[in-house]
Amino acid sequence: MVSDSALSAAAKQAEQLRKDGNIYFKKDRFAAAIDAYTEAITLCPNVPVYWTNRALCHRKRNDWLKVEEDCRRAIQLDHSSVKAHYMLGLALLKKKELDEGVKELLKALDLGRGANPKGYMVDEIWQEIAKAKYLLWEHATSKHAWELQSLKYVIPRKYFLDDQPEGFLDEADISHMKQLETLRQVFRKAGEADIPDEVPDHLCCKITLDIFCDPVISPSGVTYERSVILEHLQKVGKFDPITREPLDQSQLFPNLAIKEAVQAYLDKHGWAYKMD
C-alpha cells in the first residue's frame, strides 16, 4: 500500500511537471510539453487539468484524435470542465460529427457562462458554435433545395405554369385552379424560408449590431451583448453608452426574454448564425 508521504511526493512532482509543461507550451515546444504532462498524468492520473493541458498541446499539433481521447478522460474526471467540453466539441467538428460537436460546444458555453461570464472563452466558444450551426444550416438548405427540385420533377410541369385557362370555367376548373395556387404557395414559402434576410433590430446589440449571444439589460432598459458592454465599462467609462447615465456592471442582468427570442429566431433562420 502506498503511503501518504509517497502520494504527497508524487503530487508535488506531478505539479512541478505541469509547471514545466506550461513553460514549454508558452515557448511553442509542444512535444516537450506533452512529455511533461504525460509524466504528470503517470504520477497522478486523476487530475483533469493534466489531461486538458495535454489535449491543448495535441490541438496545437492538429492531432484531433488525441485531443478527443484526452478530453473524454478529463470529462470523466470533471464533468464541469469548460476546456474539455470545448476542445472535445472542436475535435468532433473536425471529424464532421457536427451535431455531436455542437452539443459539446453548447455544454462548454453554458459552463463557461456560469464559471466566468466575462472570460474570453465564452466569445470564442460562441463563434465556433455559430460556424458549426451555419454549416448545419447550409447542409440542411442544400438537402431541402434538392428535395424541392426533385418534387417538382415528379409533379407535372403544367402545375407550375402561370397560364390561366381561358373561357368559361366550371366548378371543376375553379377547384383545380385553387389547388394549383395552393401548391405554388407551398413551394414559394418553402423556398423563402432558406433565403437570408436582415435580423430584426431588437435581436441585435446596439453597439455591434450583431445578433445577441449573451444579452444583458441595463437599468435604462437598453439591452447589450455582455462582453461588449463590460469592455465599454472597463475601457471607456462607467456609463450607459446609449443613455449616458452612470452604469456599473453589478447593475446588468441577463435579458432572458431576448435570449429566448434570439434562440427561437436562430432555430428558424440558421443563416443568421453567419458571422462577418
Salt bridges, closest charged atoms under 4 A:
GLU15 OE2 - ARG18 NH2 2.49
ASP63 OD2 - LYS66 NZ 3.79
GLU68 OE2 - ARG72 NE 3.07
GLU68 OE1 - LYS95 NZ 3.17
ASP70 OD2 - ARG54 NE 2.83
ASP70 OD2 - HIS58 NE2 3.57
GLU97 OE2 - LYS95 NZ 3.41
GLU100 OE2 - LYS103 NZ 3.40
GLU104 OE1 - HIS85 ND1 2.70
GLU104 OE2 - LYS107 NZ 3.60
GLU124 OE2 - ARG59 NH2 3.89
GLU128 OE2 - LYS131 NZ 3.40
GLU181 OE1 - ARG184 NH1 3.56
ASP194 OD2 - HIS144 ND1 2.80
ASP214 OD2 - ARG226 NE 2.77
GLU231 OE2 - LYS235 NZ 3.09
ASP248 OD1 - LYS238 NZ 3.97
